Amino acid sequence: MELHPGADIEHVGTDQLFHWIVALPDFVDDPALANEGILNGILRDWYEEVGSR
């Protein structure tokens, strides 16, 4: 993630990811809509992106 370049994806959990997402300057959605499935999907995509570099 651009705002957390030193983050070790192996140690980022859904709670941490949730806090990072809702703290984004352009975040305008309802935080209550976030669920573990969505957050795990984001982590999976992030992991795949990092792994392909």
C-alpha positions as CSV (number, residue, x, y, z in Angstrom):
1,M,0.0,0.0,0.0
2,E,1.3,3.4,-0.9
3,L,0.6,4.9,2.4
4,H,2.3,2.0,4.3
5,P,5.2,1.0,2.1
6,G,7.1,-0.7,5.0
7,A,4.1,-2.8,6.0
8,D,4.8,-6.5,6.1
9,I,1.7,-8.1,4.6
10,E,2.3,-11.3,6.5
11,H,1.6,-9.3,9.7
12,V,-1.4,-7.1,8.6
13,G,-4.7,-8.3,9.9
14,T,-8.2,-7.3,9.0
15,D,-8.5,-5.0,12.0
16,Q,-5.4,-3.0,11.0
17,L,-6.5,-3.0,7.3
18,F,-9.9,-1.7,8.3
19,H,-8.4,1.2,10.3
20,W,-6.1,2.1,7.4
21,I,-9.0,2.1,4.9
22,V,-11.3,4.3,6.9
23,A,-8.4,6.7,7.5
24,L,-7.9,7.2,3.8
25,P,-8.5,10.9,2.9
26,D,-11.0,9.9,0.1
27,F,-12.9,7.3,2.1
28,V,-16.6,8.3,2.0
29,D,-18.4,4.9,2.4
30,D,-20.1,3.6,5.5
31,P,-17.5,1.8,7.7
32,A,-20.3,-0.4,9.0
33,L,-20.5,-2.1,5.5
34,A,-17.0,-3.5,5.9
35,N,-16.9,-7.1,6.8
36,E,-14.3,-9.8,7.2
37,G,-15.0,-11.2,3.7
38,I,-14.4,-7.9,2.0
39,L,-11.3,-7.2,4.1
40,N,-9.8,-10.7,3.4
41,G,-10.4,-10.1,-0.3
42,I,-8.4,-6.9,-0.2
43,L,-5.6,-8.6,1.7
44,R,-5.6,-11.5,-0.8
45,D,-5.4,-9.0,-3.8
46,W,-2.7,-7.1,-2.0
47,Y,-0.7,-10.3,-1.3
48,E,-1.1,-11.3,-5.0
49,E,0.1,-7.9,-6.1
50,V,3.1,-7.9,-3.9
51,G,4.0,-11.4,-4.9
52,S,3.9,-10.6,-8.6
53,R,6.6,-7.9,-8.2
